[in-house]
Structures are given as C-alpha cells and as structure tokens.
C-alpha cells in the first residue's frame, strides 16, 4: 500500500446518485432510539442501519403483521370506539 495517493485526476462516480435517494421520513422517538443504540453497538451510522434493515425487508419481501385501521365503514368506526372504551375501563 502506498504512503500517499494522487487523487487530482480522479472523478466522481457517475452512478452514485442512482445508488441512494435522500427522502424525509417521520419516525417515532422510540424507533430512532432503538436504531441509534443498535448502531452504536455495531459501530455504524444509524441511518445506514435503518437503510440496511429496510433493504433486507424489501429483498425478503417481508410484510408487516399489523392491520392498519381504515375507518372507512361505520361498523369499523364502532368497533374501534368499543375497543377504545374497553381499554379505558
């Protein structure tokens, strides 16, 4: 390995912009804390860890095991209210 390298004639990777895309995403504080702690243990930036985790989910075609409340029908709204009342009692 050389002691010094000359990068004066180097050029940027023309495909770099295609590799990643900057977005804005809202995550709850517990999720961010979880990934920050795990990233610190692994010695890597937490954004990279989140990207790696999401990419792994996409490659494995994982689907979340939750059901998002739609609230589209009156019956669903009624069931949601009843569930909320049971939790409050």
C-alpha positions in Angstrom: 0.0 0.0 0.0 1.3 3.4 -0.9 2.0 6.1 1.6 0.2 8.7 -0.5 -2.2 8.6 -3.4 -2.8 11.2 -6.1 -6.5 12.0 -6.5 -6.0 15.2 -8.5 -7.2 13.4 -11.7 -10.0 11.4 -10.1 -13.7 11.9 -10.9 -16.9 11.3 -9.1 -18.8 8.1 -9.5 -21.4 8.8 -12.3 -23.7 6.2 -10.8 -23.6 7.4 -7.2 -26.8 9.4 -7.5 -28.6 6.3 -8.6 -27.5 4.3 -5.6 -29.3 6.2 -2.9 -32.1 8.8 -2.7 -32.5 11.4 0.0 -36.0 11.5 1.5 -37.8 12.9 4.5 -39.4 10.3 6.8 -41.1 10.7 10.2 -40.1 8.1 12.8 -41.2 7.9 16.4 -38.6 8.6 19.0 -38.6 5.0 20.3 -37.8 3.7 16.8 -35.0 6.2 16.4 -33.6 5.4 19.8 -33.7 1.7 19.1 -31.7 2.1 15.9 -29.3 4.6 17.4 -28.5 2.2 20.2 -28.0 -0.8 17.9 -25.9 1.3 15.5 -23.7 2.4 18.3 -23.2 -1.2 19.4 -22.3 -2.2 15.8 -20.1 0.9 15.2 -22.1 2.3 12.2 -24.3 5.3 11.5 -27.9 4.7 12.5 -29.2 6.0 9.1 -27.1 3.3 7.4 -28.5 0.7 9.8 -32.1 1.8 9.0 -31.4 1.6 5.3 -29.8 -1.8 5.6 -32.8 -3.1 7.7 -35.4 -1.7 5.2 -33.5 -3.1 2.2 -33.3 -6.5 3.9 -37.1 -6.4 4.4 -37.6 -5.5 0.8 -35.3 -8.2 -0.5 -37.0 -10.8 1.7 -40.5 -9.4 0.7 -41.4 -9.1 4.4 -44.8 -7.7 5.1 -45.8 -6.1 8.4 -48.0 -8.2 10.7 -50.2 -5.3 11.7 -53.6 -4.3 10.4 -53.9 -0.6 9.8 -57.3 0.8 10.9 -59.1 2.0 7.8 -62.1 3.6 9.5 -63.9 3.6 6.1 -67.1 1.9 7.3 -69.4 2.8 10.2 -69.0 -0.7 11.6 -65.2 -0.3 11.7 -65.6 3.0 13.5 -68.0 1.4 16.0 -65.6 -1.5 16.7 -62.7 0.9 17.1 -64.7 3.0 19.6 -65.7 -0.1 21.6 -62.1 -1.3 21.7 -61.0 2.1 23.0 -63.7 2.1 25.6 -62.6 -1.4 26.8 -59.0 -0.2 27.1 -60.1 2.9 29.0 -62.2 0.9 31.5 
